[in-house]
């Protein structure tokens, strides 16, 4: 990943093998977070915490990720609001 890609996808949390981040150009969508591990990716809405999309993750792992989203939801929402100025 190049330096310019990192600026457009700020990491807001790392938990185990997971990277939680925003796409900085997605300002018209409700608050959400992207989660990557290796070549798998998922997107979760934050209010309420719900799966929006997934590529490559097994259902069991998605439940684990959803629990992480729920556990860190307030911090993720604060980071969203701070980053996007809501």
C-alpha positions as CSV (number, residue, x, y, z in Angstrom):
1,X,0.0,0.0,0.0
2,X,1.4,3.4,-1.0
3,X,1.6,6.4,1.4
4,X,-1.1,8.1,-0.6
5,X,-3.5,5.2,-0.1
6,X,-2.9,5.2,3.6
7,X,-3.9,8.9,3.9
8,X,-7.2,8.1,2.2
9,X,-7.8,5.1,4.4
10,X,-6.9,6.1,8.0
11,X,-6.6,3.2,10.4
12,X,-8.7,3.8,13.5
13,X,-8.2,0.4,15.3
14,X,-6.1,-2.7,15.2
15,X,-7.3,-5.8,17.0
16,X,-5.5,-9.0,16.6
17,X,-5.2,-9.7,12.8
18,X,-7.8,-7.0,12.0
19,X,-7.3,-3.5,10.7
20,X,-10.3,-1.2,11.1
21,X,-10.3,1.9,8.8
22,X,-12.3,4.5,7.0
23,X,-12.4,5.4,3.3
24,X,-12.1,9.1,3.4
25,X,-14.2,9.6,0.2
26,X,-17.3,7.9,1.7
27,X,-18.8,11.0,3.4
28,X,-22.3,10.5,2.0
29,X,-22.8,7.1,3.6
30,X,-23.9,6.5,7.2
31,X,-21.1,5.9,9.8
32,X,-19.3,2.7,9.0
33,X,-16.0,1.0,9.2
34,X,-14.0,-1.3,6.9
35,X,-12.2,-4.3,8.3
36,X,-9.4,-6.2,6.6
37,X,-7.4,-9.3,7.3
38,X,-5.1,-10.6,4.7
39,X,-7.2,-10.6,1.4
40,X,-10.5,-10.6,3.2
41,X,-12.6,-7.5,3.8
42,X,-15.9,-6.5,5.4
43,X,-17.9,-3.3,6.0
44,X,-20.0,-2.8,9.1
45,X,-22.5,0.0,9.8
46,X,-21.9,1.5,13.2
47,X,-25.4,2.6,14.2
48,X,-26.6,0.0,14.7
49,X,-23.6,-2.4,14.4
50,X,-24.6,-4.5,11.4
51,X,-22.8,-6.2,8.5
52,X,-23.0,-4.2,5.2
53,X,-20.9,-6.4,3.0
54,X,-18.1,-9.0,3.1
55,X,-15.7,-10.7,0.8
56,X,-13.9,-13.8,1.9
57,X,-14.8,-13.9,5.6
58,X,-16.5,-17.0,7.0
59,X,-19.8,-16.4,8.9
60,X,-18.1,-17.4,12.2
61,X,-15.3,-14.9,11.7
62,X,-17.9,-12.2,10.8
63,X,-19.6,-12.8,14.1
64,X,-16.2,-12.3,15.9
65,X,-15.7,-9.1,13.9
66,X,-19.2,-7.9,14.7
67,X,-18.5,-8.4,18.4
68,X,-15.4,-6.3,18.1
69,X,-17.4,-3.6,16.3
70,X,-20.0,-3.6,19.1
71,X,-17.2,-3.6,21.8
72,X,-15.5,-0.5,20.2
73,X,-18.6,1.1,18.6
74,X,-18.5,4.3,20.7
75,X,-14.8,4.9,19.9
76,X,-15.4,4.1,16.2
77,X,-18.3,6.6,16.1
78,X,-16.2,9.2,17.8
79,X,-13.4,8.6,15.3
80,X,-15.9,8.8,12.4
81,X,-17.3,12.1,13.7
82,X,-13.9,13.5,14.4
83,X,-12.6,12.5,11.0
84,X,-15.6,13.6,8.9
85,X,-16.5,16.5,11.1
86,X,-20.0,15.3,12.0
